[in-house]
Amino acid sequence: MAEPHDTDRPSDLNEPQPIIWQRPERGARGPVPAYSRERIAEVAIALADGEGIEAVTMRRIAKELGTGAMTLYRYLPTKEDLYAVVIDQALGYEPQEPTGDVRADLATFARRYRETLRRHPWLAHAVASRPVMGPNMLRGNERDLALVDGRGLGIDEMMQVVNLIRHWVTGATQAETAEREAALRSGMDRRTWQQRMGPYIRELLATGRFPYLDRMVREARYPSRDERFETGLAVLLDGIEARFPALAGRPG
């Protein structure tokens, strides 16, 4: 993730500073602030979505807001504060009540998380590299764990299920993003790529040393990204149910 702040404010290393969620956004007295953490995060997210996370700097955010960078440091004094607020706001919060059908609930959870990461292609790496405990992430964690509660699993097992789905969705979505970006950089769609690579592939197949490549060329259907996601999700949920049979079916 790019360094959004140009500099960090100095702090006393001997005095641990409260994290951003422990600090009030505004004092009890004084004028109403001109901006807010939420508004600053909105601008940062729009920049990251449109131009990549490298475009997110405090100076750039200030320019978009029509103010000076030093003004915004009053709201988010360090780059870690900005990271935390931006990540948490991009994650958002969407309620999901358990239905009693754990498999269906977990599938909904996986699809919902995928859509969040697809809206913000930079977010998967940001979450993995800088886990934050902001209000949206905390509420989301409570929501997701509730989907597997009441089936006799301990909290460690519940966390294993939820984190396994999050990690798999993160990896699958990052692969999709990389594929799209590679296609944009090269300017070639799959058909154009296949036409370009055709002579080389035929040379490889003529050697007889790549039987699986031969089968891929002759038999593979190459499903869409959505189909691949749904197939992988079904395999993942099958595995979860095999490992934790109590999650299969509805409670009696």
Protein Blocks (a to p, Z undefined) as FASTA:
>chain_A
ZZfbfbdcdddfklccddfklpcfbdfbdcddfbdfklmmmmmmmmmmmnojklpcfklm
mmmnopafklmmmmmmbfklmmmmmmmmmnopaddddehiamlmmmmmmmmmmmmmmmmm
mlmmmmmmmccfdfklmmmmmmmmmmmgonopafklmmmmmmmmmmmmmmmmmmmmmmmm
mmmmnopafklmmmmmmmmmmmmmmnopammlmmmmmmogoiafklmmmmmmmmmmmmmm
mmmmmlgojdZZ
